[in-house]
Each structure stands twice: as structure tokens, then as C-alpha cells.
Amino acid sequence: KKHLPAILNAMRLKASNGLAEAINAKIQYMKLRAKGFRNKQRFKTAILFYFGGLDMTFHHER
């Protein structure tokens, strides 16, 4: 009952927070993988690489 006006408004406007939830899920996944990051700046850089579609895996060439 407490959230009914907001729910009705979202339905009327056909608004969704799906995109925000998807971005949050991806960041949570990055946090799970972030166990090896030494500091917050490197974690932030990893998030920017991930959302930029860049490959962060190390490729050792011989």
C-alpha cells in the first residue's frame, strides 16, 4: 500500500528501472571479479573498460 502511487505512476508512464538494474548487476559481477585489484582506482578503471567493451584479459605473446 505504501508504494502503490509510485507503482501506478510507473505503469502509467511505462517506466522501468530495468536498465539501471542491468548496469548494477554488471557492476556487482565486476565486484565479484575484483578480488585481485589493489585499490579502488584500478577497480574503477576495470568498470570503465568493461562498459566500454574492451578486453581486459592479459595476452602474453611469445
Secondary structure, DSSP 8 states (H G I E B T S, - for coil): -TTHHHHHHHHHHT---HHHHHHHHHHHHHHHHGGG-SSHHHHHHHHHHHHHT---S-----
